[in-house]
Amino acid sequence: MPFIIAVVILIIILVFTAMNVLNEYERMVVFTLGRFSGVKGPGLVLIWPVIQRTRRVDLRVIVLSVPKQDVITRDNVSVKVNAVIYFRVVDPGKAIIQVANAFDATSQVAQTTLRSVVGQHEMDDLLAQRDKLNVDLQRILDQSTEAWGIKVSTVEIKDVDLDETMIRAMAKQAEAERTRRAKIINAEGEQQAAQRLVDAATMLATQPSAMQLRYLQTLADIAHERTQLLVFPLPLDLIKPLLGGK
């Protein structure tokens, strides 16, 4: 009788030991006698003690911060760049079997890829086309980690640090660019105004009465101003013989 009670107690202990409860975002990679036997979960999972070993895998999105990397761009500018990566495990079996530490391996690949991609672009591209660089980084990282059962969903370049000399040089360049644009806009305004004057003169030349009306309008404008000038209107017909005589 005591033997039976001991056996029952042992069975109960084994059953409770074999019971494992996995959350919705967890999976369990099972090895039976050292061989991969499948992925189980979520919910209640029974694992036979002694003959089976397990590894839990989290399927939630993981945020990985890439430390600042010293990079020399294609136009020989030294910068420090860091980034953030969003990835998750899509194949728990590969994440355990194919790589010793999937998270650490992803971090190392991200650092080398960040230096490589940024080094292939110029400084202006790094500042103005950051979205394009993010897409390139995500594509390359996703291809590199696919064999490990990891899906890289998003890569974002966070900060780009420049030395003081480069910042001053870029400020001077921006100031020169603004000055150039201001001169161009001013020249275009002068050109448009000159063209308008030419068009107005052409129209007035074809209609002598319009010229006379414009002359009278000018006199009216002068009369409204507070001025000490005395203006005597002189008909153009009296001037034409004098001009013709010359």
C-alpha positions in Angstrom: 0.0 0.0 0.0 2.7 2.6 0.8 4.4 1.6 -2.5 1.2 2.4 -4.5 0.8 5.7 -2.7 4.4 6.6 -3.5 3.9 5.7 -7.1 0.7 7.8 -7.3 2.5 10.8 -5.7 5.4 10.4 -8.1 3.0 10.3 -11.1 1.3 13.4 -9.9 4.6 15.2 -9.5 5.7 14.2 -13.0 2.4 15.4 -14.4 2.7 18.7 -12.8 6.3 19.0 -13.8 5.4 18.2 -17.4 2.7 20.9 -17.5 3.8 24.2 -19.0 1.6 27.1 -19.7 2.6 29.5 -22.6 1.3 32.9 -23.2 -0.2 33.9 -26.5 3.1 35.6 -27.6 5.3 32.7 -26.6 6.4 29.5 -28.3 8.3 26.5 -27.0 11.0 24.7 -29.1 11.1 21.1 -28.0 14.1 18.7 -28.2 13.5 15.0 -27.6 16.7 13.2 -26.7 18.7 16.1 -28.2 16.8 16.1 -31.5 14.4 18.9 -32.6 10.9 17.6 -32.4 8.8 20.7 -33.1 7.4 24.0 -31.8 4.5 24.0 -29.3 2.2 26.6 -27.8 0.5 28.7 -26.8 -1.6 27.4 -24.0 -1.0 24.2 -22.0 2.0 22.1 -23.2 3.1 18.8 -21.8 6.8 18.1 -21.7 8.2 14.8 -20.6 10.9 15.4 -18.0 14.4 13.9 -18.5 13.9 12.9 -22.1 12.7 16.3 -23.4 14.3 19.8 -23.2 12.7 23.1 -24.2 13.6 26.7 -25.0 11.1 29.5 -24.8 10.9 32.0 -27.6 9.2 35.4 -27.4 7.4 36.4 -30.6 6.7 40.0 -29.8 8.4 42.9 -31.6 11.7 43.7 -30.1 13.3 47.2 -30.2 17.1 47.1 -30.6 19.1 50.3 -30.3 22.3 50.3 -32.4 25.2 52.1 -30.7 26.8 55.1 -32.5 29.1 54.1 -35.3 32.0 56.1 -36.6 31.5 56.3 -40.4 33.3 58.0 -43.2 30.8 58.9 -46.0 31.6 58.6 -49.7 32.7 62.3 -49.8 35.1 61.7 -46.9 33.1 63.3 -44.1 33.5 61.7 -40.7 30.1 61.3 -38.9 28.7 59.3 -36.0 25.4 57.6 -36.7 23.1 55.5 -34.6 19.8 53.7 -35.4 16.9 51.7 -33.9 15.7 48.4 -35.3 12.3 46.8 -34.9 12.3 43.0 -35.5 10.6 39.8 -34.3 11.0 36.1 -34.4 8.9 34.4 -37.1 10.4 30.9 -37.0 11.3 29.9 -33.4 13.0 26.7 -34.6 15.5 28.5 -36.8 16.0 31.2 -34.1 17.2 28.5 -31.7 18.9 26.0 -34.0 20.6 28.2 -36.6 22.2 30.8 -34.4 23.5 30.7 -30.8 22.1 34.1 -29.8 19.7 35.6 -32.3 19.4 39.0 -30.7 23.1 39.5 -30.3 23.8 38.3 -33.9 21.1 40.7 -35.2 22.8 43.6 -33.3 26.2 42.8 -34.7 24.8 42.5 -38.3 23.0 45.8 -37.8 26.1 47.6 -36.8 28.2 46.4 -39.7 25.3 47.1 -42.2 24.8 50.6 -40.8 28.5 51.4 -41.4 28.5 49.8 -44.9 25.3 51.5 -46.2 26.1 55.0 -44.8 29.7 54.8 -46.1 28.3 54.3 -49.7 26.4 57.6 -49.6 27.4 61.2 -49.5 26.7 63.5 -46.6 23.9 65.3 -48.4 22.1 62.0 -49.0 22.4 61.1 -45.4 20.7 64.3 -44.3 18.2 64.8 -47.1 17.3 61.2 -48.1 17.2 59.4 -44.8 14.0 57.5 -45.7 15.8 55.9 -48.7 18.7 54.9 -46.4 16.2 53.4 -43.9 14.6 51.3 -46.6 18.0 50.0 -47.8 19.0 49.1 -44.3 15.8 47.3 -43.6 16.1 45.3 -46.9 19.7 44.3 -46.3 19.1 43.3 -42.6 16.0 41.4 -43.5 17.9 39.3 -46.1 20.8 38.7 -43.6 18.5 37.5 -40.7 16.0 35.5 -42.8 18.0 32.3 -42.3 17.8 32.8 -38.5 14.0 33.0 -38.5 14.0 36.8 -37.8 11.9 39.4 -39.7 13.3 43.0 -39.6 10.2 45.2 -40.1 11.6 48.7 -39.6 15.0 50.5 -39.4 15.3 54.2 -38.5 18.4 56.3 -38.4 18.1 58.3 -35.2 21.0 60.8 -34.9 23.7 62.1 -37.2 26.5 63.8 -35.2 29.0 66.1 -37.0 32.1 67.9 -35.7 32.0 71.7 -35.2 34.2 72.4 -38.3 31.7 70.6 -40.6 28.7 72.3 -38.9 30.3 75.7 -39.6 31.1 74.8 -43.2 27.6 73.7 -43.8 26.2 76.9 -42.3 28.4 79.0 -44.6 27.2 76.9 -47.5 23.6 77.4 -46.6 24.1 81.1 -46.2 25.8 81.3 -49.6 22.9 79.4 -51.2 20.3 81.7 -49.7 22.3 84.8 -51.0 22.5 83.2 -54.4 18.7 82.6 -54.5 18.0 86.2 -53.3 20.1 87.6 -56.2 18.5 85.3 -58.7 15.0 86.3 -57.5 15.9 90.0 -57.6 17.3 89.7 -61.1 14.2 87.8 -62.3 12.1 90.6 -60.8 14.0 93.3 -62.7 13.7 91.3 -65.9 10.0 90.9 -65.5 9.6 94.6 -64.7 11.6 95.6 -67.7 9.5 93.4 -70.0 6.3 94.9 -68.6 7.7 98.4 -69.3 8.5 97.4 -72.9 5.0 96.0 -73.4 3.5 99.2 -72.0 5.6 101.5 -74.2 4.7 99.4 -77.2 1.0 99.7 -76.5 1.2 103.5 -75.8 3.2 104.1 -79.0 0.4 102.6 -81.1 -2.3 104.8 -79.6 -1.3 108.6 -79.3 -4.5 109.3 -77.4 -3.5 106.8 -74.8 -0.2 108.6 -74.3 -2.1 111.9 -73.8 -4.4 110.3 -71.2 -1.4 108.9 -69.4 0.2 112.3 -69.4 -2.9 113.9 -67.9 -3.1 111.1 -65.3 0.5 111.9 -64.2 -0.4 115.5 -63.8 -3.4 114.6 -61.6 -1.2 112.4 -59.5 1.3 115.2 -59.0 -1.4 117.7 -58.1 -2.6 115.4 -55.3 0.8 115.3 -53.6 2.0 118.0 -51.3 4.7 119.5 -53.4 6.1 122.9 -54.3 6.6 122.0 -57.9 4.6 123.9 -60.5 3.7 121.9 -63.6 2.5 123.5 -66.8 0.9 121.2 -69.2 2.2 121.7 -72.7 0.5 120.1 -75.7 2.6 117.7 -77.6 1.5 119.2 -80.9 3.5 122.3 -80.2 6.6 120.3 -79.6 6.5 118.1 -82.6 7.4 121.0 -85.1 10.4 121.8 -83.0 11.5 118.2 -82.9 11.0 117.9 -86.6 13.0 121.0 -87.3 16.0 119.6 -85.6 
